[in-house]
Structure formats: structure tokens, C-alpha cells
Amino acid sequence: MLSESKSAKSLPDNLAIRINDLSISYKINVESKKTLKNAIMRASKGERVRTRTVEAVKNLSLDIPHGSVVGIVGANGAGKSTLMRSIAGILPPTSGQITVNGRISTLLALGVGFNKALSGRDNIILGGLAAGMSKSEIQSQTDSIAEFADLPEGFIDMPVRTYSNGMYSRVAFAVAVNMTPDILLLDEALSAGDAAFKEKSFNRMRELCAEARTILIVSHALSSLNELCDRAIWLHKGKMLASGKPEDITEQYLKFLNVGELPSSYEDL
Ligand SMILES: Nc1ncnc2c1ncn2[C@@H]1O[C@H](COP(=O)(O)OP(=O)(O)OP(=O)(O)O)[C@@H](O)[C@H]1O
């Protein structure tokens, strides 16, 4: 999925993304059973639906310079995907601002946005059109993207609904990393496909990183993050707990995973 930045005028030239005091909350309906009877009972008593607020991201500020490759780590539910969806413009901030300078390509949920009735090849073309590529650019890229996905014989021209999850992931990854975006957001994409495809994906990521694009990667594959990223941030319960060299951050995070306790300097957070 591709989106154009909306208000990058205020951003210093060297920055691709500025996140300023960002908070994102979800409202969840906590009613045990959603039935018509319950709704009528509630209405007759003049009661409202009971909701609970989950603060998924809390007061996060972060500047990401053009060309940096940032890894995001954190336990399940830490707010990583919420942050990525918000940077992609899919999820509006509850408060604070995100300013993006450049064309974003996202791989946040594999294959979201694909038209299942169309073939893989047609979806690649649609992806190109959505990315604002010209017809000739699309023509020259389609074959190489299809080749990158490397599906079993004939599948690239079959409807996507006939694909296995793995085939789906391959095409989605191939589209996202070959659209030459300014900013690439990847959520757990490094784990798509079998071992051979993982290796190919990783090599393509290396190339993209070397091309000085701005890349944000959410992954539990810490050694891959250490190799690809020049900076890592650790999210914990919606807050940015630490930011720094990937090796340092992933080491601290790994200790936390093994011991189950935060380093003492973070306990107040
Ligand atoms: N659509 C939603 N509605 C309500 N709550 C949500 C929704 N999506 C996420 N949450 C909640 O927001 C918090 C952050 O979730 P998020 O998916 O961003 O975490 P994450 O770090 O990406 O986790 P994981 O590693 O498990 O994918 C969690 O408490 C989660 O339950």
C-alpha cells in the first residue's frame, strides 16, 4: 500500500518522519454478550455501552532521518503494529502528530489490498498504479517482481484466491520491496515464506538498506535487525523505553525476555 505525505512542509530537509508526542488509543466494547436483548435492556435503563480504553502508544516522540534503517522491538502488545499503522496513515493519532516526507510503501499485513479475484500479475500492476508508477515503469517491473515472487509454474496468472498463504506472502513481499518507495514500513515481513525465500528477502532488504532508503522494520528476528538496522527502538507498553545502537537495544531486550524484568533504570517508566 502506498500513500503520499500530506504535510511535510514543516519538516527539516534531513528528516523523513517526525513523530511528536504521539498517543493512540483504542476503545473496546467490554459488554460480555452483544445481543439484541441486552441492547434493549440497556436502552430501557438509559445505559450506554460500556467501553474500555486501551492506550496502545503513549506520548511517543521520534525523529527519523532520511536513509536510516530503524528496527522496532518489543513484546506482544507493546504497540509496534499500532505505531506502524499510524505512520502509514491508516490509523489516526488520538493526540500528537506524525509528519512524513516522502512516498511510503507498506507491508503491514501481508497481501492486504490484493484483489483476490485477479491474478498475481494483475495485482502487481494494480500495486504499481496505486504507487503512482508510470505505465512504462510498471511494464518494465512486472516481470521482475513476478520473477522475485517465484511462484510454482503458472500460478502468477491464476486468481490470488487460489494461492496458499506462503504464495500470497511471496507476492506481497515482492510488490512491497520492488516499488522503489522513499520510505518502507515492514511489519514482520522478514518471516514470510520458506528458508530460501527468507534468504532472498533478506538479501533484497540488504540492497534496499544500501540504497539509503528510509526503512522501519518491526521484527522478532533480532539478529536480522542487528545486521540491517543502524538504529533500534524498544517499545514497552506503548512507551519508547530505549533507543540506540541495534546491538545494545536488542541485547537489553533479550535480557528482559529471558529474565522477565526491566533493567532497573527503566523501572519508573
Ligand atoms: N483493533 C484493535 N482494537 C482494540 N485494541 C487493539 C487493536 N489493535 C491492537 N490493540 C491493542 O493495542 C495494544 C498494542 O497492540 P499492537 O498490535 O500494536 O502490539 P504489537 O507490539 O504489534 O504486538 P505483537 O508483537 O503481538 O504483534 C495491545 O494491547 C492490543 O491488544
The ligand as an SDF file (V2000), in Angstrom:
LIG
                    3D

 31 33  0  0  0  0  0  0  0  0999 V2000
   -8.0240   -3.0440   16.6620 N   0  0  0  0  0  0  0  0  0  0  0  0
   -7.7780   -3.0260   17.9630 C   0  0  0  0  0  0  0  0  0  0  0  0
   -8.7840   -2.8130   18.8610 N   0  0  0  0  0  0  0  0  0  0  0  0
   -8.5360   -2.7910   20.1780 C   0  0  0  0  0  0  0  0  0  0  0  0
   -7.3140   -2.9500   20.7360 N   0  0  0  0  0  0  0  0  0  0  0  0
   -6.2820   -3.1690   19.9040 C   0  0  0  0  0  0  0  0  0  0  0  0
   -6.4520   -3.2230   18.4830 C   0  0  0  0  0  0  0  0  0  0  0  0
   -5.2430   -3.4470   17.9190 N   0  0  0  0  0  0  0  0  0  0  0  0
   -4.3510   -3.5350   18.9360 C   0  0  0  0  0  0  0  0  0  0  0  0
   -4.9700   -3.3770   20.1220 N   0  0  0  0  0  0  0  0  0  0  0  0
   -4.3460   -3.3730   21.4520 C   0  0  0  0  0  0  0  0  0  0  0  0
   -3.3400   -2.3660   21.4290 O   0  0  0  0  0  0  0  0  0  0  0  0
   -2.1700   -2.8150   22.1040 C   0  0  0  0  0  0  0  0  0  0  0  0
   -0.9820   -2.7610   21.1400 C   0  0  0  0  0  0  0  0  0  0  0  0
   -1.2080   -3.7170   20.1170 O   0  0  0  0  0  0  0  0  0  0  0  0
   -0.2210   -3.8650   18.8510 P   0  0  0  0  0  0  0  0  0  0  0  0
   -0.8310   -4.8410   17.9130 O   0  0  0  0  0  0  0  0  0  0  0  0
    0.1170   -2.5210   18.3430 O   0  0  0  0  0  0  0  0  0  0  0  0
    1.0590   -4.5000   19.5470 O   0  0  0  0  0  0  0  0  0  0  0  0
    2.3380   -5.2020   18.8900 P   0  0  0  0  0  0  0  0  0  0  0  0
    3.5300   -4.6860   19.6470 O   0  0  0  0  0  0  0  0  0  0  0  0
    2.3320   -5.0230   17.4230 O   0  0  0  0  0  0  0  0  0  0  0  0
    2.0890   -6.7170   19.2770 O   0  0  0  0  0  0  0  0  0  0  0  0
    2.5100   -8.0970   18.5230 P   0  0  0  0  0  0  0  0  0  0  0  0
    4.0000   -8.2630   18.6610 O   0  0  0  0  0  0  0  0  0  0  0  0
    1.7620   -9.1200   19.3150 O   0  0  0  0  0  0  0  0  0  0  0  0
    2.0310   -8.0130   17.0990 O   0  0  0  0  0  0  0  0  0  0  0  0
   -2.4840   -4.2090   22.6370 C   0  0  0  0  0  0  0  0  0  0  0  0
   -2.9160   -4.0620   23.9790 O   0  0  0  0  0  0  0  0  0  0  0  0
   -3.6170   -4.6780   21.7550 C   0  0  0  0  0  0  0  0  0  0  0  0
   -4.4590   -5.5660   22.4570 O   0  0  0  0  0  0  0  0  0  0  0  0
  1  2  1  0
  2  3  1  0
  2  7  2  0
  3  4  2  0
  4  5  1  0
  5  6  2  0
  6  7  1  0
  6 10  1  0
  7  8  1  0
  8  9  2  0
  9 10  1  0
 10 11  1  0
 11 12  1  0
 11 30  1  0
 12 13  1  0
 13 14  1  0
 13 28  1  0
 14 15  1  0
 15 16  1  0
 16 17  2  0
 16 18  1  0
 16 19  1  0
 19 20  1  0
 20 21  2  0
 20 22  1  0
 20 23  1  0
 23 24  1  0
 24 25  2  0
 24 26  1  0
 24 27  1  0
 28 29  1  0
 28 30  1  0
 30 31  1  0
M  END
$$$$
